Amino acid sequence: MTRCGLVLLTGGRGERLGGPKHDRPHPQGGSWGGHLVSVFKSVVPDGPVQILGEPLPDFPDLPRLEDPLEGPAVALRRWAASAPPPARRWWVAGCDQVRWTGEAFASWLAEAETAGETWAITVRDGHRQPLGGFIASALLPALARADARSLRALMDALPTRELAGAAWAGEDIDTLEDLAGFRHGPARPAKP
């Protein structure tokens, strides 16, 4: 069994940015979603990738499930019930977390592998951040059965472990201000 898989959420409407985010061009080439697939594959080349939502223009043949468009918690529950391929843990990434580099991801994966059978998450600005985190495959049956409709309620229903992680790399781009400030370059140091 491979150590890690990627489930990439691409179904959001991107209302605050005026449209979908997954297919926006990334400064390093390809789409935002395609960048995350490339980062993942640079570290876990044999890891399964599943798209939860819209297909990626640069990886149109990746397996995907339709997003019911009822929020990420409902989409993740549906994905967990679909019998994903075997992997010890799954990187649950939002397509707007475009600051990841291979180095930052490899470091975060190594840290998450110490988290055991939990959902390894970071805390940013005092809030638990499930997207960009790793969920142990042993939790998928409980995830599929959960009735939570929000990510916060879903985290409350499952065992989580807060880790320092590369929280900055998981910062998403939600607003036009975020987008204007997005400058992808060398990895910046983790915030204290």
C-alpha positions as a printed Julia matrix, in Angstrom:
192×3 Matrix{Float64}:
   0.0    0.0     0.0
   1.36   3.39   -0.92
   2.02   5.79    1.9
  -0.15   8.63    0.6
  -2.85   9.58   -1.87
  -4.21  12.96   -2.9
  -7.86  13.97   -2.92
  -8.09  17.39   -4.54
 -11.23  19.48   -4.07
 -12.05  21.36   -7.27
 -15.8   21.76   -6.95
 -16.0   25.15   -5.29
 -17.74  27.96   -7.1
 -15.01  30.53   -6.37
 -17.66  33.19   -5.84
 -15.29  35.58   -4.07
 -12.91  35.44   -7.06
 -15.63  35.59   -9.68
 -15.4   31.98  -10.85
 -13.72  28.59  -10.42
 -10.19  28.46   -9.08
  -8.96  25.01  -10.09
  -8.3   25.94  -13.71
  -6.65  29.35  -13.16
  -3.13  29.57  -14.59
  -0.32  28.98  -12.11
   2.86  31.09  -12.45
   4.93  27.9   -12.79
   2.75  26.65  -15.64
  -0.41  24.59  -15.8
  -3.46  25.18  -13.67
  -3.73  25.77   -9.94
  -5.07  22.25   -9.48
  -2.45  20.85  -11.85
   0.28  22.5    -9.78
  -0.9   20.62   -6.68
  -0.97  17.31   -8.57
   2.59  17.97   -9.79
   3.81  18.84   -6.27
   2.2   15.67   -4.91
   3.62  13.46   -7.68
   7.12  14.92   -7.19
   7.12  13.43   -3.68
   4.79  10.4    -4.01
   5.05   9.37   -7.69
   3.07   6.16   -7.17
   0.35   7.71   -5.0
  -3.25   7.64   -6.21
  -4.87  10.96   -7.11
  -8.61  11.56   -7.03
 -10.33  14.75   -8.08
 -13.44  15.71   -6.15
 -15.27  18.1    -8.44
 -14.35  19.52  -11.82
 -11.66  17.95  -14.04
  -8.29  19.65  -14.43
  -7.41  20.98  -17.88
  -3.83  19.68  -17.59
  -4.76  16.29  -16.06
  -8.16  15.51  -17.63
  -7.86  11.74  -17.22
  -7.47  11.66  -13.44
 -10.26   9.75  -11.69
 -12.89  12.05  -10.26
 -16.2   12.18   -8.48
 -18.85  14.81   -8.99
 -19.06  17.31   -6.15
 -22.65  17.57   -4.87
 -21.97  21.31   -4.29
 -23.14  21.16   -0.69
 -19.78  22.19    0.79
 -16.46  20.42    1.3
 -17.61  18.33    4.28
 -20.42  16.7     2.28
 -18.09  16.21   -0.68
 -15.47  14.51    1.51
 -18.08  12.23    3.08
 -19.24  11.21   -0.4
 -15.65  10.59   -1.48
 -14.93   8.44    1.61
 -18.02   6.34    0.85
 -16.82   5.73   -2.73
 -14.13   3.21   -1.66
 -10.99   5.17   -2.59
  -7.91   3.19   -3.65
  -5.6    1.97   -0.88
  -3.22   4.48    0.72
  -2.14   4.83    4.37
  -3.23   8.46    4.44
  -4.75  11.05    2.1
  -3.65  14.62    1.55
  -6.93  16.54    1.45
  -6.09  19.68   -0.51
  -8.14  22.59   -1.76
  -7.31  23.66   -5.31
  -6.57  27.18   -4.09
  -3.65  26.15   -1.85
  -1.21  27.02   -4.62
   1.84  27.97   -2.54
   2.97  24.38   -1.99
   6.39  23.32   -3.17
   7.73  19.77   -3.33
  10.09  20.53   -0.44
   7.35  21.96    1.79
   5.01  19.06    0.95
   7.69  16.41    1.66
   8.41  17.99    5.04
   4.69  18.19    5.92
   4.1   14.58    4.85
   7.0   13.39    7.03
   5.54  15.27   10.0
   2.03  13.96    9.33
   3.32  10.39    9.28
   3.94  10.77   13.03
   0.24  11.56   13.63
  -0.99   7.96   13.7
  -4.62   7.21   12.9
  -5.82  10.81   12.99
  -6.56  13.73   10.72
  -3.26  15.66   10.87
  -4.07  19.36   10.66
  -2.38  22.7    11.23
  -3.59  25.71   13.16
  -3.41  29.07   11.43
  -4.45  32.34   13.01
  -5.97  30.39   15.9
  -8.17  28.22   13.66
  -7.82  24.52   12.9
  -7.24  23.98    9.18
  -8.35  20.6     7.82
  -7.69  21.32    4.13
  -4.07  20.76    3.31
  -4.03  18.17    6.12
  -3.74  14.39    6.01
  -6.49  11.99    6.97
  -5.56   8.43    7.89
  -7.32   5.85    5.74
  -8.46   4.06    8.88
 -10.81   7.04    9.43
 -12.53   6.8     6.03
 -15.4    4.54    7.22
 -16.2    6.98   10.06
 -15.88   9.89    7.63
 -18.35   8.24    5.25
 -20.86   7.67    8.09
 -20.56  11.13    9.62
 -23.53  13.43    9.28
 -21.54  16.67    9.67
 -22.25  19.33    7.08
 -19.33  21.62    7.92
 -15.6   20.98    8.06
 -15.47  22.13   11.68
 -18.19  19.64   12.68
 -16.43  16.94   10.66
 -13.18  17.59   12.53
 -15.09  17.4    15.8
 -16.5   14.0    14.78
 -13.08  12.48   13.99
  -9.81  12.27   15.9
  -7.52  15.1    14.86
  -3.97  15.95   15.75
  -2.65  19.47   15.48
   0.87  19.66   14.1
   3.11  22.62   13.36
   3.33  21.63    9.7
   3.91  23.93    6.79
   0.86  26.01    7.6
   1.9   28.9     5.38
   2.0   26.62    2.33
  -1.62  25.69    2.96
  -2.8   29.29    2.91
  -5.51  29.49    0.3
  -6.48  32.27   -2.04
 -10.04  33.3    -1.32
 -10.23  37.01   -2.08
  -9.16  39.41   -4.79
  -6.71  40.85   -2.27
  -5.19  37.38   -1.72
  -4.93  36.95   -5.47
  -3.24  40.32   -5.94
  -0.72  39.44   -3.22
   0.04  35.97   -4.53
   3.66  35.75   -5.56
   4.86  32.19   -5.99
   8.56  31.87   -5.47
  11.03  30.22   -3.15
   9.53  28.61   -0.07
   9.29  31.08    2.78
  10.1   29.97    6.31
   7.32  28.64    8.51
   5.72  31.23   10.75
   6.62  30.93   14.45
